[in-house]
Amino acid sequence: MSPSTPVRRTNLRSGNMKRDTPSACGGVIHFSDHVPLTEIQKTHINLRPNRTVQRKKKGESVKQLVVLDGQPHAVCPETEKLIYKTFMVVTSGFRKDTIASGENPYLCNKKCPFCTAMITRWPRVEDRWELMSARLDECQRNGIWFEYLTISGNGEPSLVPVEELAYLKQVFDQKLHLFGYRRFQTGGAIFFIDRVFDLFGREFTFEITRLSVDDEEDMMGLVYKGNYTQTDAFKSAKVVFNIVLLKDNVRDVLSIIDRYVERFGDILAGLNLKILNINTFDESEVKNPQSQWILRNGLLKAEGDQVVRTMDQTFCRLEENFDPFLDRYVWNGPALPSGRQIPITLYARRAKYGLANVVYYGGDLVDYQLQPIRVPTSQERERIFAMAAEETL
Ligand code: SF4
């Protein structure tokens, strides 16, 4: 990683060129260099009930969006797969000792003031890793393919015993065909734990949430010790940063993006602009200190449109229209000297939280409200693919 990589913005700036000028955006886009759906066309979404809303161009592998009975689905007609965003493994991650009141009960190297785990307090469960393989087989039988696998946790997943992580890694290695690529969410602890980093370091992308590109500010804001950005492990990794959007930093979003790209460009796989969730279980339950912190400091989802406008004036979209199933906007961000552009994603939080995610928790496949995942029945599946085929004729 070079400490200061010059940033080149090849895209739209100052609103001189409109986003609907197709040639300005380079035609067919690459969704991600990891994703087997190699070329996903720009979409022309016109949301109507029960209509396919993304067309396929001749000779391209595409992701299509189908709305069946008001419910959006992302599909790939060519592979006949239903596309979900991520298969998320949430480790239970509780401390073994008695929980002192007010203390974070989760094994974690940080004390984020907006800690989602502290807001939702998922129940203590046995992780039941022995069921992982069978659960992934269920996904395969249901014709599901995931853009990526995420190892996550209530707490820091790299603090799970290394033997358990090695077992999981073995299972995931046998199921590579189910995922476009693989991520490991970390607070940075993994870069200090050689045995764990050695397991995942070469093959996984590390997803890290930051309050600031400046190390000291970040360490103070998220309350942690140990500057992981100085470790050799971090410098050799592939990284996605979640940049927390705050009321205070939203005006500077473009310069913040530039600073991340300048500082971390060589190891940066992408940037996410993160709108914090006040409560993923129940948005009306905000009495806890973490939700209160978010309400005071965080950019709220209703204010996300201003970020979309700013980004649209500057960058081309990778997925031209808002995708209501994956619930996100994606832009082709600043270019490195090599010509590689950094994708930037904003999750709009308009859909039910985690709609396109399947969560493994305690041996079950659930959504973010801990309810069993409902995948389309075989009849619904047939209708979804019939609609997709009809639209691409
Ligand atoms: S890293 Fe995650 S679990 Fe740890 S304090 Fe921050 S939000 Fe909570």
Residues whose N, C-alpha, C, O or C-beta is under 5 A from the ligand:
A	BS01	SF4	C108 K110 K111 C112 C115 T116 A117 N154 G155 G187
